[in-house]
Amino acid sequence: MKPTLVSLPLLGQGPTYAPHGWPPLRLAFRPFYLLAALSAVLLMPLWWAVFTGSVVPATGLAPSLWHGHEMLFGFVCAVVVGFLLTAGKSWTGLATPRGAHLGALVLLWLTARVAAVLAPYSVFFVLDVAFLPMVAILFGDLLVRSKNFRNAGVAVVLMALGLANLGFHLGASGVFSWPAQRALHAGVALLVVLETVIGGRVIPFFTRNVTPGLSNTVPVWREYLLMVATLVSLWAWLQEWPRGLAATVLTLAAMLHAWRLLTWSPQVTLHRPILWSLHLAYAWIPVGLALLAWAVWTESSVSPALHAFSVGATTGLIIAMLTRTARGHTGRPLQVGWVETAAYVLVAVAALTRVVLPLTWPLATPAALVMAGVCYACAFGLYLAVYAPWLLRPRVDGQDG
């Protein structure tokens, strides 16, 4: 049934429609944010059970591969898809999947997560590999129909994540001989690229909007230089360039990201958790690049760098954006309270614990895993306690979405 147009659109906006359909399936952020947060809570104790051998996935994946895959291509990609299929509506002015169409995407993601633990590998392979390319095609179609080619790079990264996931499965299943771990590394690198692009758009913009007189724009030439340095340095790591050269370009990229962050004036956000959480999360990108440069140069473990990226930057940005965008899209003010602030702090503590403790006290690594996991799960448990009812109910302002 076609929704009823209830008002004329304002200049530059799309038309406003009366709310229709089941609220949890009106926009992609609702089911994907909800399920992603729930998976973050459940995956931590499940990871410990897999790590200690108490639970053995039916897929036969090694514990580290199972953990890396489910955190990256399960949890993180659910948030990415929820964000992009919601933002895509604003970016293009076109309708994004909702109702049964959205429900089918959610069901595909969910069955793949269950299959990762309980199903034979062939079932997991088929379900999991289908998800990201399907979303990339949907998102790319929106951009093409709206001629919104400014965001074409985002669609490319989304499809590249799908290819990295395929590479993981082909390696893990033995179809090809490359290591599945390399595909996980590629996935992390792609997320860093995506965060570099989207973070560069929204973090200084959000900061400038609430700070009268602040000028935190950066030279275009430096943005291009930073983007090239980021791509080249991550490629150098993945392709195992000579360690001196790879460490040099990684260090250069780290310095450029740190410089970029400083020009965004993070000091003006100290009294606004909804903003400092974004700046703090982004700060883990230069830290991760510096740690990766050190790991390449010394031929040591890349685990600290990977967790700086995945827990510090990616999860830090996720919890910040999950709160901000969920508030905006449910018609609530962009002001957070102690619960959200506690969630931001818990993710930051999880990152510090997971990255710093194993580096400075290797014998404490098992304790670091437990401590970081508890902080991680509690952060998203707090999110669910406040936001789950909002995600399941209509907007408070009566609008659709």
LINDA-V485479 format. One line per field, one symbol per residue. psi: psi as a letter, one per 20 degrees, with the letter a starting at -180 (. if undefined). burial: # if it has 9 or more other C-alpha atoms within 8 Angstrom, else .. Layout:
psi=???
burial=???
This chain:
psi=ppqppiqqqrpjrrqpqqpqrpgikhqhhfhhgghggghhghhghhghhghijhpophhjqqghggggghggifgghgggggghighhghhijqprprchgghggghggghhgghhhiqqhhgggggghhgghgghggghhggghikmihjhhghghghhhhhhgghghhghijgriqphhhhgghggghhggghggghhghghggghhjnpipokqqphhhgggggghgggghghghjlrphggghghggggghhggggghijlhhijhjnhighhgggghhighgggghhgggggilaqjggghhggggggghghghghhgghhggijkqqmpqbhggghgggggghgggghggghghmhijgghhgggggggghhghggghhghghhhirrqijirq.
burial=....#...#.....#####...#############################.....###.#.#.###############.######.##..###.####..##.##.##.###########.###.###.###.##..##.###.#.#...#..########.#########......##.###############..##..##.###.......#......#..##.######.###....#..#############.##.####..##..#########################....#.#####################.######....#..######.#############.....##..#################.###.###.##...###
